[in-house]
Amino acid sequence: MKFLLATAAAAAICVGAPALALAQAAPDTSTTGAYGDLGWSHVTTNGANVEGIQGRLGYRFMPYLGVEGELRGGLSTGDTTRNYTTGTPPVTTGIDTRVKQTIAGAGYVVGFVPLVSNKFDVLARVGYGWSHYDLTPAGLSKYGASEHGIRYGVGAQYLFDGANGVRVDWTREHMSNFTVPTGLDVSNNANVWGVSFVHRF
């Protein structure tokens, strides 16, 4: 009888141990799937500060990797002073310029580092995007300028209940073909800070 009980116990261990090991080794898929967010953005470029609203849709294929698309619309116009060169011989003066980023979009590959199971992640992303600006230098006609280029940034998100939370991030936008009125001095980059409500579907 003791032999039969010992044999049954040994068989149970042999069957149960591998199953338990497989369960422990299985990847955590609770963080994967589709997600979206909606929030506020603050863009600084060429000394001007402008506000906007932005939304994202993404898909997290695994705990550490995903993709997302982003769309942003401008809400406000910022003021800055830029150098403007004209005439022969050339004369450079400071000119007041109004700046608005009317619309922007981008696609990203996103890397996640989960720090608290199913709740807190830090992230980094790199991608390619485009945007359109309205520039109005004082005394000159309103000018529309489009650009596209590489984007990259970092951020973090915290999900209060595993599905809903907040995300903060910073993104650097390189504007490789930003064409502006001849003589107007501008830099071809922008910094974007954002905070948004995020939902995991």
C-alpha positions in Angstrom: 0.0 0.0 0.0 2.8 2.4 0.9 4.5 1.5 -2.3 1.4 2.4 -4.3 1.0 5.7 -2.5 4.6 6.6 -3.1 4.3 5.6 -6.7 1.2 7.8 -7.2 2.9 10.7 -5.4 5.9 10.4 -7.6 3.8 10.3 -10.7 1.9 13.4 -9.6 5.1 15.3 -9.1 6.5 14.2 -12.5 3.3 15.4 -14.2 2.7 18.5 -12.2 6.2 19.9 -12.0 6.7 20.5 -15.8 3.3 22.0 -16.0 4.1 24.4 -13.2 7.4 25.3 -14.7 5.8 26.0 -18.1 3.2 28.2 -16.4 5.9 30.2 -14.6 8.0 30.5 -17.8 5.1 31.6 -19.9 5.5 35.3 -21.0 3.2 37.9 -19.4 0.7 38.8 -22.2 -1.4 41.1 -20.0 0.4 44.1 -21.3 0.0 43.3 -25.0 -2.8 44.4 -27.3 -4.2 47.6 -28.7 -4.2 51.0 -26.9 -5.0 54.6 -27.5 -4.5 58.0 -25.8 -5.7 61.5 -26.1 -4.2 64.6 -24.6 -2.4 67.9 -24.7 0.9 68.9 -26.4 3.3 71.8 -26.0 5.5 72.5 -29.0 8.6 74.8 -28.8 10.3 75.8 -32.1 12.4 78.8 -33.0 11.6 80.5 -29.7 7.8 80.2 -30.1 5.5 78.1 -27.8 2.3 76.7 -29.2 -0.3 74.3 -27.8 -2.2 71.5 -29.4 -4.3 68.4 -28.9 -3.0 65.0 -29.9 -4.2 61.4 -30.2 -2.5 58.1 -30.7 -3.5 54.5 -31.6 -1.0 51.7 -31.1 -0.5 48.0 -30.7 1.9 46.3 -28.3 2.9 43.0 -29.8 4.9 41.9 -26.7 5.7 43.4 -23.3 8.8 45.1 -24.8 7.8 46.2 -28.3 5.0 47.9 -30.2 4.0 50.4 -32.9 1.9 53.5 -32.8 0.5 56.3 -35.0 0.1 59.9 -33.8 -1.9 62.9 -35.1 -1.8 66.4 -33.6 -3.8 69.6 -34.3 -2.6 73.1 -33.3 -4.8 75.1 -30.9 -2.7 78.3 -30.4 -0.3 80.7 -32.1 3.1 81.6 -30.6 5.2 84.7 -31.0 8.9 84.9 -31.6 11.6 87.2 -33.1 13.7 85.9 -36.0 16.4 87.5 -38.0 15.4 88.6 -41.5 18.0 89.5 -44.1 17.3 91.5 -47.2 18.7 94.1 -49.6 22.1 94.7 -51.2 24.3 95.0 -49.3 22.4 92.6 -47.0 20.9 94.1 -43.9 19.7 91.9 -41.0 17.0 93.0 -38.6 14.9 91.2 -36.0 11.3 90.7 -37.2 8.3 89.6 -35.0 6.9 86.3 -36.4 3.7 84.5 -35.4 4.0 80.7 -35.5 1.4 78.0 -35.5 1.8 74.2 -36.1 -1.6 73.5 -37.7 -1.3 69.7 -38.1 1.3 67.0 -37.6 1.4 63.2 -37.9 4.0 60.5 -37.3 4.5 56.7 -37.1 6.7 55.1 -34.4 8.3 51.9 -33.3 8.1 51.9 -29.5 10.2 50.0 -27.0 8.8 49.5 -23.5 10.5 48.6 -20.2 7.9 47.3 -17.7 8.8 48.3 -14.2 5.7 47.5 -12.2 3.7 44.5 -13.6 0.8 45.6 -15.8 0.9 49.2 -14.5 4.1 51.3 -15.0 6.4 51.4 -18.1 9.1 53.7 -19.3 9.3 53.9 -23.1 11.5 55.1 -26.0 10.4 55.6 -29.5 11.7 56.4 -33.0 9.9 57.1 -36.2 9.2 59.4 -39.1 6.7 62.2 -39.4 5.5 65.4 -41.0 3.9 68.7 -40.1 2.6 72.0 -41.5 3.3 75.4 -40.0 1.7 78.8 -40.6 4.3 81.6 -40.3 3.3 85.3 -40.3 6.4 87.6 -40.2 5.4 91.2 -39.4 5.1 93.2 -42.7 5.2 90.0 -44.8 2.5 87.8 -46.2 1.4 84.7 -44.2 3.4 81.7 -45.3 2.7 78.0 -45.1 5.6 75.7 -44.6 5.5 71.9 -44.6 8.3 69.6 -43.4 9.0 65.9 -42.7 11.8 64.1 -40.9 12.9 61.8 -38.2 11.3 61.9 -34.7 12.6 60.3 -31.5 11.7 60.6 -27.8 11.2 59.1 -24.4 8.4 58.9 -21.9 6.6 56.9 -19.1 3.1 55.8 -18.5 1.2 54.6 -15.4 -2.1 52.6 -15.6 -4.1 52.9 -12.4 -6.1 49.8 -12.9 -4.2 48.0 -15.6 -6.3 49.6 -18.4 -6.6 53.3 -17.7 -3.9 55.8 -16.8 -1.7 58.7 -17.8 1.3 59.1 -20.1 3.9 61.8 -20.3 6.5 62.1 -23.0 9.1 64.3 -24.9 9.7 64.1 -28.6 12.4 65.7 -30.8 11.3 66.5 -34.3 13.9 67.1 -37.0 12.5 69.0 -39.9 14.8 68.1 -42.8 13.1 70.1 -45.5 11.6 73.1 -43.7 11.2 75.7 -46.4 10.6 79.3 -45.2 10.6 82.8 -46.9 14.0 83.8 -48.3 16.0 85.7 -45.8 14.1 84.5 -42.7 16.4 82.7 -40.3 14.9 79.6 -38.6 16.1 76.4 -37.0 14.9 73.0 -38.4 13.8 71.3 -35.2 11.1 71.3 -32.6 10.6 69.9 -29.1 7.2 68.5 -28.1 6.1 67.7 -24.5 2.9 65.9 -24.0 0.6 64.5 -21.3 -2.4 62.3 -22.1 -5.0 59.9 -20.9 -4.2 56.4 -22.1 -6.5 53.4 -22.4 -5.6 49.8 -23.0 -8.4 48.0 -25.0 
